[in-house]
């Protein structure tokens, strides 16, 4: 019984470690008032790193975004942390730092219009843009 469970667990890991078909406009999301990369976001970024390893001509801009709450200055700083932390995951996975640029849009360039927690949650992200 344990052997079957172990096999299923390994198959699940292999599926999670797949290389995406594209990474342009891929997003990883953050909790409110946080730039901590979650486990799910880390897994997504590791997949993006695999894509970049298989496509060495690809360079990216990591955009940091925030929801509409808080001051402009605070959100620009938080967006920079989000973009930088996402970029650091790629770098730890073996992507050369010169292939990654970061920019913070803070709350100034919302990707999803509207207000309320559902919209705010979508706007708290780091977005990968292929250059």
Backbone atoms as SQL, in Angstrom:
CREATE TABLE atoms (id INTEGER PRIMARY KEY, chain TEXT, resi INTEGER, resn TEXT, atom TEXT, x REAL, y REAL, z REAL);
INSERT INTO atoms VALUES
  (1, 'A', 1, 'UNK', 'N', 0.822, -1.199, 0.000),
  (2, 'A', 1, 'UNK', 'CA', 0.000, 0.000, 0.000),
  (3, 'A', 1, 'UNK', 'C', 0.859, 1.253, 0.000),
  (4, 'A', 2, 'UNK', 'N', 1.893, 1.284, 0.819),
  (5, 'A', 2, 'UNK', 'CA', 2.769, 2.447, 0.850),
  (6, 'A', 2, 'UNK', 'C', 3.484, 2.635, -0.482),
  (7, 'A', 3, 'UNK', 'N', 3.840, 1.522, -1.126),
  (8, 'A', 3, 'UNK', 'CA', 4.538, 1.608, -2.409),
  (9, 'A', 3, 'UNK', 'C', 3.669, 2.289, -3.463),
  (10, 'A', 4, 'UNK', 'N', 2.391, 1.997, -3.491),
  (11, 'A', 4, 'UNK', 'CA', 1.464, 2.622, -4.440),
  (12, 'A', 4, 'UNK', 'C', 1.362, 4.119, -4.159),
  (13, 'A', 5, 'UNK', 'N', 1.241, 4.478, -2.898),
  (14, 'A', 5, 'UNK', 'CA', 1.132, 5.893, -2.535),
  (15, 'A', 5, 'UNK', 'C', 2.385, 6.654, -2.942),
  (16, 'A', 6, 'UNK', 'N', 3.550, 6.039, -2.772),
  (17, 'A', 6, 'UNK', 'CA', 4.802, 6.678, -3.147),
  (18, 'A', 6, 'UNK', 'C', 4.862, 6.902, -4.653),
  (19, 'A', 7, 'UNK', 'N', 4.425, 5.915, -5.418),
  (20, 'A', 7, 'UNK', 'CA', 4.426, 6.036, -6.871),
  (21, 'A', 7, 'UNK', 'C', 3.517, 7.172, -7.324),
  (22, 'A', 8, 'UNK', 'N', 2.345, 7.258, -6.763),
  (23, 'A', 8, 'UNK', 'CA', 1.417, 8.336, -7.117),
  (24, 'A', 8, 'UNK', 'C', 2.024, 9.677, -6.749),
  (25, 'A', 9, 'UNK', 'N', 2.678, 9.744, -5.597),
  (26, 'A', 9, 'UNK', 'CA', 3.309, 10.991, -5.181),
  (27, 'A', 9, 'UNK', 'C', 4.393, 11.431, -6.143),
  (28, 'A', 10, 'UNK', 'N', 5.192, 10.508, -6.650),
  (29, 'A', 10, 'UNK', 'CA', 6.245, 10.860, -7.594),
  (30, 'A', 10, 'UNK', 'C', 5.673, 11.311, -8.923),
  (31, 'A', 11, 'UNK', 'N', 4.592, 10.683, -9.370),
  (32, 'A', 11, 'UNK', 'CA', 3.946, 11.110, -10.607),
  (33, 'A', 11, 'UNK', 'C', 3.412, 12.524, -10.469),
  (34, 'A', 12, 'UNK', 'N', 2.866, 12.851, -9.322),
  (35, 'A', 12, 'UNK', 'CA', 2.362, 14.204, -9.082),
  (36, 'A', 12, 'UNK', 'C', 3.471, 15.229, -9.142),
  (37, 'A', 13, 'UNK', 'N', 4.643, 14.889, -8.601),
  (38, 'A', 13, 'UNK', 'CA', 5.778, 15.805, -8.646),
  (39, 'A', 13, 'UNK', 'C', 6.247, 16.024, -10.072),
  (40, 'A', 14, 'UNK', 'N', 6.265, 14.971, -10.861),
  (41, 'A', 14, 'UNK', 'CA', 6.706, 15.108, -12.245),
  (42, 'A', 14, 'UNK', 'C', 5.774, 16.028, -13.016),
  (43, 'A', 15, 'UNK', 'N', 4.484, 15.941, -12.763),
  (44, 'A', 15, 'UNK', 'CA', 3.518, 16.793, -13.455),
  (45, 'A', 15, 'UNK', 'C', 3.711, 18.256, -13.069),
  (46, 'A', 16, 'UNK', 'N', 4.039, 18.515, -11.805),
  (47, 'A', 16, 'UNK', 'CA', 4.223, 19.882, -11.335),
  (48, 'A', 16, 'UNK', 'C', 5.484, 20.510, -11.904),
  (49, 'A', 17, 'UNK', 'N', 6.477, 19.688, -12.222),
  (50, 'A', 17, 'UNK', 'CA', 7.768, 20.211, -12.650),
  (51, 'A', 17, 'UNK', 'C', 7.847, 20.417, -14.160),
  (52, 'A', 18, 'UNK', 'N', 6.733, 20.378, -14.864),
  (53, 'A', 18, 'UNK', 'CA', 6.729, 20.523, -16.310),
  (54, 'A', 18, 'UNK', 'C', 7.128, 21.915, -16.754),
  (55, 'A', 19, 'UNK', 'N', 7.560, 21.985, -18.004),
  (56, 'A', 19, 'UNK', 'CA', 7.935, 23.263, -18.593),
  (57, 'A', 19, 'UNK', 'C', 6.711, 23.862, -19.273),
  (58, 'A', 20, 'UNK', 'N', 6.382, 25.118, -18.986),
  (59, 'A', 20, 'UNK', 'CA', 5.215, 25.735, -19.637),
  (60, 'A', 20, 'UNK', 'C', 5.471, 25.976, -21.122),
  (61, 'A', 21, 'UNK', 'N', 4.393, 26.148, -21.884),
  (62, 'A', 21, 'UNK', 'CA', 4.491, 26.437, -23.316),
  (63, 'A', 21, 'UNK', 'C', 4.942, 27.869, -23.568),
  (64, 'A', 22, 'UNK', 'N', 4.659, 28.757, -22.620),
  (65, 'A', 22, 'UNK', 'CA', 5.044, 30.160, -22.729),
  (66, 'A', 22, 'UNK', 'C', 5.140, 30.730, -21.324),
  (67, 'A', 23, 'UNK', 'N', 5.842, 31.850, -21.208),
  (68, 'A', 23, 'UNK', 'CA', 5.903, 32.513, -19.905),
  (69, 'A', 23, 'UNK', 'C', 5.492, 33.977, -19.993),
  (70, 'A', 24, 'UNK', 'N', 5.268, 34.481, -21.197),
  (71, 'A', 24, 'UNK', 'CA', 4.880, 35.881, -21.343),
  (72, 'A', 24, 'UNK', 'C', 3.536, 36.122, -20.672),
  (73, 'A', 25, 'UNK', 'N', 3.505, 37.117, -19.818),
  (74, 'A', 25, 'UNK', 'CA', 2.304, 37.531, -19.097),
  (75, 'A', 25, 'UNK', 'C', 1.892, 36.546, -17.996),
  (76, 'A', 26, 'UNK', 'N', 2.797, 35.662, -17.595),
  (77, 'A', 26, 'UNK', 'CA', 2.514, 34.767, -16.470),
  (78, 'A', 26, 'UNK', 'C', 2.599, 35.574, -15.183),
  (79, 'A', 27, 'UNK', 'N', 1.748, 35.229, -14.227),
  (80, 'A', 27, 'UNK', 'CA', 1.676, 35.973, -12.982),
  (81, 'A', 27, 'UNK', 'C', 1.860, 35.055, -11.783),
  (82, 'A', 28, 'UNK', 'N', 2.524, 35.565, -10.765),
  (83, 'A', 28, 'UNK', 'CA', 2.534, 34.932, -9.454),
  (84, 'A', 28, 'UNK', 'C', 1.926, 35.934, -8.489),
  (85, 'A', 29, 'UNK', 'N', 1.164, 35.439, -7.545),
  (86, 'A', 29, 'UNK', 'CA', 0.365, 36.311, -6.693),
  (87, 'A', 29, 'UNK', 'C', 0.909, 36.367, -5.271),
  (88, 'A', 30, 'UNK', 'N', 0.616, 37.485, -4.617),
  (89, 'A', 30, 'UNK', 'CA', 1.100, 37.758, -3.266),
  (90, 'A', 30, 'UNK', 'C', -0.070, 38.048, -2.332),
  (91, 'A', 31, 'UNK', 'N', 0.170, 37.799, -1.067),
  (92, 'A', 31, 'UNK', 'CA', -0.806, 38.128, -0.028),
  (93, 'A', 31, 'UNK', 'C', -0.818, 39.648, 0.183),
  (94, 'A', 32, 'UNK', 'N', -1.852, 40.123, 0.824),
  (95, 'A', 32, 'UNK', 'CA', -1.968, 41.549, 1.146),
  (96, 'A', 32, 'UNK', 'C', -0.754, 42.004, 1.942),
  (97, 'A', 33, 'UNK', 'N', -0.192, 43.152, 1.561),
  (98, 'A', 33, 'UNK', 'CA', 0.901, 43.788, 2.291),
  (99, 'A', 33, 'UNK', 'C', 2.122, 42.878, 2.428),
  (100, 'A', 34, 'UNK', 'N', 2.389, 42.050, 1.402),
  (101, 'A', 34, 'UNK', 'CA', 3.477, 41.090, 1.484),
  (102, 'A', 34, 'UNK', 'C', 4.220, 40.977, 0.154),
  (103, 'A', 35, 'UNK', 'N', 5.503, 40.690, 0.263),
  (104, 'A', 35, 'UNK', 'CA', 6.320, 40.381, -0.905),
  (105, 'A', 35, 'UNK', 'C', 6.925, 38.984, -0.759),
  (106, 'A', 36, 'UNK', 'N', 6.389, 38.185, 0.176),
  (107, 'A', 36, 'UNK', 'CA', 6.880, 36.825, 0.401),
  (108, 'A', 36, 'UNK', 'C', 6.383, 35.925, -0.724),
  (109, 'A', 37, 'UNK', 'N', 7.307, 35.202, -1.347),
  (110, 'A', 37, 'UNK', 'CA', 6.965, 34.292, -2.435),
  (111, 'A', 37, 'UNK', 'C', 6.386, 33.015, -1.814),
  (112, 'A', 38, 'UNK', 'N', 5.134, 32.725, -2.119),
  (113, 'A', 38, 'UNK', 'CA', 4.478, 31.535, -1.590),
  (114, 'A', 38, 'UNK', 'C', 5.045, 30.280, -2.247),
  (115, 'A', 39, 'UNK', 'N', 4.735, 29.126, -1.686),
  (116, 'A', 39, 'UNK', 'CA', 5.180, 27.864, -2.279),
  (117, 'A', 39, 'UNK', 'C', 4.621, 27.700, -3.688),
  (118, 'A', 40, 'UNK', 'N', 3.353, 28.048, -3.880),
  (119, 'A', 40, 'UNK', 'CA', 2.741, 27.933, -5.213),
  (120, 'A', 40, 'UNK', 'C', 3.431, 28.865, -6.205),
  (121, 'A', 41, 'UNK', 'N', 3.717, 30.083, -5.784),
  (122, 'A', 41, 'UNK', 'CA', 4.401, 31.039, -6.655),
  (123, 'A', 41, 'UNK', 'C', 5.811, 30.549, -6.977),
  (124, 'A', 42, 'UNK', 'N', 6.486, 29.992, -5.974),
  (125, 'A', 42, 'UNK', 'CA', 7.843, 29.475, -6.190),
  (126, 'A', 42, 'UNK', 'C', 7.823, 28.354, -7.235),
  (127, 'A', 43, 'UNK', 'N', 6.837, 27.470, -7.148),
  (128, 'A', 43, 'UNK', 'CA', 6.717, 26.389, -8.132),
  (129, 'A', 43, 'UNK', 'C', 6.501, 26.951, -9.534),
  (130, 'A', 44, 'UNK', 'N', 5.645, 27.966, -9.651),
  (131, 'A', 44, 'UNK', 'CA', 5.398, 28.591, -10.956),
  (132, 'A', 44, 'UNK', 'C', 6.681, 29.238, -11.498),
  (133, 'A', 45, 'UNK', 'N', 7.416, 29.907, -10.635),
  (134, 'A', 45, 'UNK', 'CA', 8.652, 30.563, -11.059),
  (135, 'A', 45, 'UNK', 'C', 9.723, 29.540, -11.441),
  (136, 'A', 46, 'UNK', 'N', 9.764, 28.414, -10.740),
  (137, 'A', 46, 'UNK', 'CA', 10.707, 27.354, -11.113),
  (138, 'A', 46, 'UNK', 'C', 10.377, 26.824, -12.506),
  (139, 'A', 47, 'UNK', 'N', 9.093, 26.704, -12.827),
  (140, 'A', 47, 'UNK', 'CA', 8.695, 26.284, -14.176),
  (141, 'A', 47, 'UNK', 'C', 9.122, 27.319, -15.206),
  (142, 'A', 48, 'UNK', 'N', 8.989, 28.597, -14.858),
  (143, 'A', 48, 'UNK', 'CA', 9.440, 29.653, -15.766),
  (144, 'A', 48, 'UNK', 'C', 10.949, 29.567, -15.980),
  (145, 'A', 49, 'UNK', 'N', 11.688, 29.236, -14.930),
  (146, 'A', 49, 'UNK', 'CA', 13.137, 29.090, -15.055),
  (147, 'A', 49, 'UNK', 'C', 13.480, 27.937, -16.001),
  (148, 'A', 50, 'UNK', 'N', 12.735, 26.845, -15.921),
  (149, 'A', 50, 'UNK', 'CA', 12.951, 25.726, -16.846),
  (150, 'A', 50, 'UNK', 'C', 12.739, 26.186, -18.287),
  (151, 'A', 51, 'UNK', 'N', 11.687, 26.958, -18.513),
  (152, 'A', 51, 'UNK', 'CA', 11.414, 27.488, -19.847),
  (153, 'A', 51, 'UNK', 'C', 12.579, 28.358, -20.319),
  (154, 'A', 52, 'UNK', 'N', 13.064, 29.214, -19.438),
  (155, 'A', 52, 'UNK', 'CA', 14.168, 30.103, -19.813),
  (156, 'A', 52, 'UNK', 'C', 15.454, 29.321, -20.079),
  (157, 'A', 53, 'UNK', 'N', 15.676, 28.237, -19.359),
  (158, 'A', 53, 'UNK', 'CA', 16.853, 27.408, -19.612),
  (159, 'A', 53, 'UNK', 'C', 16.763, 26.751, -20.986),
  (160, 'A', 54, 'UNK', 'N', 15.563, 26.349, -21.370),
  (161, 'A', 54, 'UNK', 'CA', 15.367, 25.713, -22.674),
  (162, 'A', 54, 'UNK', 'C', 15.329, 26.727, -23.809),
  (163, 'A', 55, 'UNK', 'N', 15.168, 27.993, -23.476),
  (164, 'A', 55, 'UNK', 'CA', 15.093, 29.079, -24.458),
  (165, 'A', 55, 'UNK', 'C', 16.073, 30.184, -24.044),
  (166, 'A', 56, 'UNK', 'N', 17.376, 29.945, -24.238),
  (167, 'A', 56, 'UNK', 'CA', 18.379, 30.894, -23.725),
  (168, 'A', 56, 'UNK', 'C', 18.355, 32.264, -24.384),
  (169, 'A', 57, 'UNK', 'N', 17.635, 32.418, -25.477),
  (170, 'A', 57, 'UNK', 'CA', 17.530, 33.731, -26.126),
  (171, 'A', 57, 'UNK', 'C', 16.480, 34.618, -25.452),
  (172, 'A', 58, 'UNK', 'N', 15.692, 34.053, -24.560),
  (173, 'A', 58, 'UNK', 'CA', 14.606, 34.781, -23.896),
  (174, 'A', 58, 'UNK', 'C', 15.145, 35.601, -22.732),
  (175, 'A', 59, 'UNK', 'N', 14.787, 36.874, -22.711),
  (176, 'A', 59, 'UNK', 'CA', 15.025, 37.766, -21.580),
  (177, 'A', 59, 'UNK', 'C', 13.666, 38.245, -21.094),
  (178, 'A', 60, 'UNK', 'N', 13.583, 38.598, -19.818),
  (179, 'A', 60, 'UNK', 'CA', 12.292, 39.000, -19.264),
  (180, 'A', 60, 'UNK', 'C', 12.395, 40.281, -18.449),
  (181, 'A', 61, 'UNK', 'N', 11.251, 40.917, -18.320),
  (182, 'A', 61, 'UNK', 'CA', 11.059, 41.997, -17.363),
  (183, 'A', 61, 'UNK', 'C', 10.064, 41.476, -16.337),
  (184, 'A', 62, 'UNK', 'N', 10.439, 41.534, -15.073),
  (185, 'A', 62, 'UNK', 'CA', 9.545, 41.123, -13.994),
  (186, 'A', 62, 'UNK', 'C', 8.894, 42.393, -13.451),
  (187, 'A', 63, 'UNK', 'N', 7.579, 42.506, -13.643),
  (188, 'A', 63, 'UNK', 'CA', 6.828, 43.690, -13.209),
  (189, 'A', 63, 'UNK', 'C', 6.191, 43.443, -11.844),
  (190, 'A', 64, 'UNK', 'N', 6.382, 44.370, -10.917),
  (191, 'A', 64, 'UNK', 'CA', 5.744, 44.279, -9.608),
  (192, 'A', 64, 'UNK', 'C', 4.496, 45.148, -9.582),
  (193, 'A', 65, 'UNK', 'N', 3.391, 44.550, -9.159),
  (194, 'A', 65, 'UNK', 'CA', 2.106, 45.261, -9.106),
  (195, 'A', 65, 'UNK', 'C', 1.495, 45.151, -7.706),
  (196, 'A', 66, 'UNK', 'N', 0.659, 46.143, -7.380),
  (197, 'A', 66, 'UNK', 'CA', -0.009, 46.196, -6.079),
  (198, 'A', 66, 'UNK', 'C', -1.479, 46.552, -6.272),
  (199, 'A', 67, 'UNK', 'N', -2.257, 46.364, -5.217),
  (200, 'A', 67, 'UNK', 'CA', -3.645, 46.812, -5.289),
  (201, 'A', 67, 'UNK', 'C', -3.708, 48.312, -5.003),
  (202, 'A', 68, 'UNK', 'N', -4.894, 48.863, -5.053),
  (203, 'A', 68, 'UNK', 'CA', -5.056, 50.319, -4.984),
  (204, 'A', 68, 'UNK', 'C', -4.927, 50.918, -3.594),
  (205, 'A', 69, 'UNK', 'N', -4.841, 50.080, -2.586),
  (206, 'A', 69, 'UNK', 'CA', -4.755, 50.605, -1.220),
  (207, 'A', 69, 'UNK', 'C', -3.328, 51.017, -0.884),
  (208, 'A', 70, 'UNK', 'N', -3.169, 51.988, -0.008),
  (209, 'A', 70, 'UNK', 'CA', -1.852, 52.459, 0.407),
  (210, 'A', 70, 'UNK', 'C', -1.368, 53.608, -0.450),
  (211, 'A', 71, 'UNK', 'N', -0.306, 54.235, 0.007),
  (212, 'A', 71, 'UNK', 'CA', 0.227, 55.397, -0.703),
  (213, 'A', 71, 'UNK', 'C', 0.969, 54.964, -1.968),
  (214, 'A', 72, 'UNK', 'N', 1.143, 55.903, -2.864),
  (215, 'A', 72, 'UNK', 'CA', 1.885, 55.642, -4.095),
  (216, 'A', 72, 'UNK', 'C', 3.305, 55.190, -3.773),
  (217, 'A', 73, 'UNK', 'N', 3.977, 55.882, -2.861),
  (218, 'A', 73, 'UNK', 'CA', 5.355, 55.562, -2.513),
  (219, 'A', 73, 'UNK', 'C', 5.463, 54.168, -1.907),
  (220, 'A', 74, 'UNK', 'N', 4.546, 53.864, -0.994),
  (221, 'A', 74, 'UNK', 'CA', 4.562, 52.541, -0.353),
  (222, 'A', 74, 'UNK', 'C', 4.390, 51.441, -1.392),
  (223, 'A', 75, 'UNK', 'N', 3.432, 51.618, -2.284),
  (224, 'A', 75, 'UNK', 'CA', 3.150, 50.584, -3.280),
  (225, 'A', 75, 'UNK', 'C', 4.256, 50.460, -4.319),
  (226, 'A', 76, 'UNK', 'N', 4.926, 51.552, -4.655),
  (227, 'A', 76, 'UNK', 'CA', 6.081, 51.440, -5.556),
  (228, 'A', 76, 'UNK', 'C', 7.183, 50.602, -4.901),
  (229, 'A', 77, 'UNK', 'N', 7.421, 50.815, -3.622),
  (230, 'A', 77, 'UNK', 'CA', 8.433, 50.034, -2.904),
  (231, 'A', 77, 'UNK', 'C', 8.008, 48.568, -2.794),
  (232, 'A', 78, 'UNK', 'N', 6.748, 48.329, -2.474),
  (233, 'A', 78, 'UNK', 'CA', 6.253, 46.958, -2.351),
  (234, 'A', 78, 'UNK', 'C', 6.296, 46.243, -3.704),
  (235, 'A', 79, 'UNK', 'N', 5.928, 46.928, -4.762),
  (236, 'A', 79, 'UNK', 'CA', 5.998, 46.342, -6.100),
  (237, 'A', 79, 'UNK', 'C', 7.427, 45.981, -6.480),
  (238, 'A', 80, 'UNK', 'N', 8.381, 46.836, -6.088),
  (239, 'A', 80, 'UNK', 'CA', 9.791, 46.548, -6.357),
  (240, 'A', 80, 'UNK', 'C', 10.249, 45.298, -5.611),
  (241, 'A', 81, 'UNK', 'N', 9.811, 45.156, -4.372),
  (242, 'A', 81, 'UNK', 'CA', 10.150, 43.947, -3.605),
  (243, 'A', 81, 'UNK', 'C', 9.544, 42.706, -4.248),
  (244, 'A', 82, 'UNK', 'N', 8.301, 42.798, -4.676),
  (245, 'A', 82, 'UNK', 'CA', 7.648, 41.645, -5.307),
  (246, 'A', 82, 'UNK', 'C', 8.371, 41.232, -6.578),
  (247, 'A', 83, 'UNK', 'N', 8.686, 42.195, -7.432),
  (248, 'A', 83, 'UNK', 'CA', 9.403, 41.889, -8.671),
  (249, 'A', 83, 'UNK', 'C', 10.790, 41.326, -8.363),
  (250, 'A', 84, 'UNK', 'N', 11.485, 41.944, -7.418),
  (251, 'A', 84, 'UNK', 'CA', 12.827, 41.494, -7.057),
  (252, 'A', 84, 'UNK', 'C', 12.841, 40.105, -6.459),
  (253, 'A', 85, 'UNK', 'N', 11.882, 39.812, -5.597),
  (254, 'A', 85, 'UNK', 'CA', 11.824, 38.482, -4.981),
  (255, 'A', 85, 'UNK', 'C', 11.511, 37.413, -6.028),
  (256, 'A', 86, 'UNK', 'N', 10.624, 37.721, -6.969),
  (257, 'A', 86, 'UNK', 'CA', 10.335, 36.779, -8.050),
  (258, 'A', 86, 'UNK', 'C', 11.584, 36.567, -8.908),
  (259, 'A', 87, 'UNK', 'N', 12.289, 37.634, -9.225),
  (260, 'A', 87, 'UNK', 'CA', 13.510, 37.533, -10.017),
  (261, 'A', 87, 'UNK', 'C', 14.562, 36.692, -9.293),
  (262, 'A', 88, 'UNK', 'N', 14.662, 36.842, -7.974),
  (263, 'A', 88, 'UNK', 'CA', 15.643, 36.068, -7.217),
  (264, 'A', 88, 'UNK', 'C', 15.371, 34.572, -7.275),
  (265, 'A', 89, 'UNK', 'N', 14.108, 34.184, -7.359),
  (266, 'A', 89, 'UNK', 'CA', 13.805, 32.754, -7.511),
  (267, 'A', 89, 'UNK', 'C', 14.368, 32.255, -8.842),
  (268, 'A', 90, 'UNK', 'N', 14.160, 33.022, -9.909),
  (269, 'A', 90, 'UNK', 'CA', 14.700, 32.633, -11.215),
  (270, 'A', 90, 'UNK', 'C', 16.222, 32.530, -11.157),
  (271, 'A', 91, 'UNK', 'N', 16.854, 33.490, -10.504),
  (272, 'A', 91, 'UNK', 'CA', 18.316, 33.499, -10.400),
  (273, 'A', 91, 'UNK', 'C', 18.804, 32.291, -9.604),
  (274, 'A', 92, 'UNK', 'N', 18.138, 31.974, -8.496),
  (275, 'A', 92, 'UNK', 'CA', 18.510, 30.795, -7.701),
  (276, 'A', 92, 'UNK', 'C', 18.348, 29.506, -8.504),
  (277, 'A', 93, 'UNK', 'N', 17.470, 29.534, -9.484),
  (278, 'A', 93, 'UNK', 'CA', 17.259, 28.366, -10.341),
  (279, 'A', 93, 'UNK', 'C', 18.227, 28.318, -11.512),
  (280, 'A', 94, 'UNK', 'N', 19.181, 29.247, -11.561),
  (281, 'A', 94, 'UNK', 'CA', 20.233, 29.189, -12.556),
  (282, 'A', 94, 'UNK', 'C', 20.093, 30.138, -13.731),
  (283, 'A', 95, 'UNK', 'N', 19.138, 31.057, -13.685),
  (284, 'A', 95, 'UNK', 'CA', 18.995, 32.035, -14.762),
  (285, 'A', 95, 'UNK', 'C', 19.944, 33.196, -14.493),
  (286, 'A', 96, 'UNK', 'N', 20.668, 33.610, -15.521),
  (287, 'A', 96, 'UNK', 'CA', 21.645, 34.680, -15.373),
  (288, 'A', 96, 'UNK', 'C', 20.939, 35.995, -15.050),
  (289, 'A', 97, 'UNK', 'N', 21.419, 36.719, -14.058),
  (290, 'A', 97, 'UNK', 'CA', 20.771, 37.975, -13.652),
  (291, 'A', 97, 'UNK', 'C', 20.617, 38.979, -14.788),
  (292, 'A', 98, 'UNK', 'N', 21.557, 39.007, -15.726),
  (293, 'A', 98, 'UNK', 'CA', 21.468, 39.977, -16.829),
  (294, 'A', 98, 'UNK', 'C', 20.311, 39.673, -17.781),
  (295, 'A', 99, 'UNK', 'N', 19.684, 38.519, -17.652),
  (296, 'A', 99, 'UNK', 'CA', 18.522, 38.181, -18.490),
  (297, 'A', 99, 'UNK', 'C', 17.216, 38.668, -17.877),
  (298, 'A', 100, 'UNK', 'N', 17.295, 39.254, -16.681),
  (299, 'A', 100, 'UNK', 'CA', 16.089, 39.654, -15.948),
  (300, 'A', 100, 'UNK', 'C', 16.200, 41.117, -15.553),
  (301, 'A', 101, 'UNK', 'N', 15.223, 41.892, -15.906),
  (302, 'A', 101, 'UNK', 'CA', 15.104, 43.274, -15.425),
  (303, 'A', 101, 'UNK', 'C', 13.858, 43.320, -14.547),
  (304, 'A', 102, 'UNK', 'N', 13.836, 44.252, -13.608),
  (305, 'A', 102, 'UNK', 'CA', 12.658, 44.414, -12.758),
  (306, 'A', 102, 'UNK', 'C', 12.148, 45.844, -12.855),
  (307, 'A', 103, 'UNK', 'N', 10.846, 45.986, -12.671),
  (308, 'A', 103, 'UNK', 'CA', 10.218, 47.303, -12.634),
  (309, 'A', 103, 'UNK', 'C', 9.035, 47.223, -11.684),
  (310, 'A', 104, 'UNK', 'N', 8.766, 48.306, -10.999),
  (311, 'A', 104, 'UNK', 'CA', 7.592, 48.379, -10.128),
  (312, 'A', 104, 'UNK', 'C', 6.598, 49.375, -10.698),
  (313, 'A', 105, 'UNK', 'N', 5.374, 48.917, -10.816),
  (314, 'A', 105, 'UNK', 'CA', 4.285, 49.815, -11.185),
  (315, 'A', 105, 'UNK', 'C', 3.442, 50.193, -9.971),
  (316, 'A', 106, 'UNK', 'N', 3.740, 49.558, -8.827),
  (317, 'A', 106, 'UNK', 'CA', 2.957, 49.849, -7.634),
  (318, 'A', 106, 'UNK', 'C', 1.479, 49.717, -7.915),
  (319, 'A', 107, 'UNK', 'N', 0.720, 50.725, -7.529),
  (320, 'A', 107, 'UNK', 'CA', -0.718, 50.722, -7.793),
  (321, 'A', 107, 'UNK', 'C', -1.066, 51.557, -9.025),
  (322, 'A', 108, 'UNK', 'N', -0.056, 52.094, -9.691),
  (323, 'A', 108, 'UNK', 'CA', -0.270, 53.057, -10.775),
  (324, 'A', 108, 'UNK', 'C', -0.725, 52.432, -12.090),
  (325, 'A', 109, 'UNK', 'N', -0.571, 51.135, -12.257),
  (326, 'A', 109, 'UNK', 'CA', -0.920, 50.478, -13.510),
  (327, 'A', 109, 'UNK', 'C', -1.704, 49.200, -13.208),
  (328, 'A', 110, 'UNK', 'N', -2.930, 49.329, -12.670),
  (329, 'A', 110, 'UNK', 'CA', -3.679, 48.118, -12.311),
  (330, 'A', 110, 'UNK', 'C', -3.986, 47.274, -13.549),
  (331, 'A', 111, 'UNK', 'N', -3.809, 45.980, -13.417),
  (332, 'A', 111, 'UNK', 'CA', -4.068, 45.071, -14.529),
  (333, 'A', 111, 'UNK', 'C', -5.539, 44.685, -14.607),
  (334, 'A', 112, 'UNK', 'N', -6.211, 44.794, -13.490),
  (335, 'A', 112, 'UNK', 'CA', -7.628, 44.429, -13.425),
  (336, 'A', 112, 'UNK', 'C', -8.403, 45.617, -12.870),
  (337, 'A', 113, 'UNK', 'N', -9.377, 46.126, -13.612),
  (338, 'A', 113, 'UNK', 'CA', -10.143, 47.286, -13.142),
  (339, 'A', 113, 'UNK', 'C', -11.142, 46.887, -12.062),
  (340, 'A', 114, 'UNK', 'N', -11.469, 47.855, -11.235),
  (341, 'A', 114, 'UNK', 'CA', -12.482, 47.634, -10.214),
  (342, 'A', 114, 'UNK', 'C', -11.924, 47.776, -8.826),
  (343, 'A', 115, 'UNK', 'N', -12.757, 47.411, -7.875),
  (344, 'A', 115, 'UNK', 'CA', -12.366, 47.519, -6.475),
  (345, 'A', 115, 'UNK', 'C', -12.935, 46.312, -5.732),
  (346, 'A', 116, 'UNK', 'N', -12.459, 46.093, -4.538),
  (347, 'A', 116, 'UNK', 'CA', -12.903, 44.952, -3.741),
  (348, 'A', 116, 'UNK', 'C', -11.845, 43.864, -3.718),
  (349, 'A', 117, 'UNK', 'N', -11.950, 42.971, -2.744),
  (350, 'A', 117, 'UNK', 'CA', -10.903, 41.979, -2.483),
  (351, 'A', 117, 'UNK', 'C', -10.601, 41.075, -3.676),
  (352, 'A', 118, 'UNK', 'N', -11.608, 40.661, -4.428),
  (353, 'A', 118, 'UNK', 'CA', -11.341, 39.773, -5.574),
  (354, 'A', 118, 'UNK', 'C', -10.451, 40.459, -6.608),
  (355, 'A', 119, 'UNK', 'N', -10.709, 41.724, -6.885),
  (356, 'A', 119, 'UNK', 'CA', -9.893, 42.486, -7.835),
  (357, 'A', 119, 'UNK', 'C', -8.532, 42.795, -7.213),
  (358, 'A', 120, 'UNK', 'N', -8.519, 43.214, -5.955),
  (359, 'A', 120, 'UNK', 'CA', -7.257, 43.537, -5.298),
  (360, 'A', 120, 'UNK', 'C', -6.318, 42.340, -5.297),
  (361, 'A', 121, 'UNK', 'N', -6.848, 41.145, -5.019),
  (362, 'A', 121, 'UNK', 'CA', -6.024, 39.929, -4.983),
  (363, 'A', 121, 'UNK', 'C', -5.363, 39.675, -6.337),
  (364, 'A', 122, 'UNK', 'N', -6.072, 39.942, -7.420),
  (365, 'A', 122, 'UNK', 'CA', -5.504, 39.744, -8.761),
  (366, 'A', 122, 'UNK', 'C', -4.411, 40.769, -9.060),
  (367, 'A', 123, 'UNK', 'N', -4.562, 41.976, -8.537),
  (368, 'A', 123, 'UNK', 'CA', -3.600, 43.040, -8.818),
  (369, 'A', 123, 'UNK', 'C', -2.340, 42.938, -7.955),
  (370, 'A', 124, 'UNK', 'N', -2.326, 42.095, -6.955),
  (371, 'A', 124, 'UNK', 'CA', -1.123, 41.894, -6.119),
  (372, 'A', 124, 'UNK', 'C', -0.283, 40.787, -6.753),
  (373, 'A', 125, 'UNK', 'N', 0.580, 41.166, -7.699),
  (374, 'A', 125, 'UNK', 'CA', 1.302, 40.127, -8.420),
  (375, 'A', 125, 'UNK', 'C', 2.654, 40.613, -8.934),
  (376, 'A', 126, 'UNK', 'N', 3.405, 39.649, -9.410),
  (377, 'A', 126, 'UNK', 'CA', 4.579, 39.902, -10.244),
  (378, 'A', 126, 'UNK', 'C', 4.271, 39.250, -11.574),
  (379, 'A', 127, 'UNK', 'N', 4.388, 40.025, -12.645),
  (380, 'A', 127, 'UNK', 'CA', 4.064, 39.556, -13.992),
  (381, 'A', 127, 'UNK', 'C', 5.338, 39.454, -14.815),
  (382, 'A', 128, 'UNK', 'N', 5.525, 38.313, -15.441),
  (383, 'A', 128, 'UNK', 'CA', 6.688, 38.089, -16.300),
  (384, 'A', 128, 'UNK', 'C', 6.340, 38.544, -17.713),
  (385, 'A', 129, 'UNK', 'N', 7.148, 39.426, -18.249),
  (386, 'A', 129, 'UNK', 'CA', 6.982, 39.900, -19.641),
  (387, 'A', 129, 'UNK', 'C', 8.234, 39.527, -20.424),
  (388, 'A', 130, 'UNK', 'N', 8.039, 38.825, -21.535),
  (389, 'A', 130, 'UNK', 'CA', 9.163, 38.473, -22.389),
  (390, 'A', 130, 'UNK', 'C', 9.530, 39.685, -23.213),
  (391, 'A', 131, 'UNK', 'N', 10.834, 40.013, -23.272),
  (392, 'A', 131, 'UNK', 'CA', 11.306, 41.171, -24.038),
  (393, 'A', 131, 'UNK', 'C', 11.595, 40.748, -25.467);
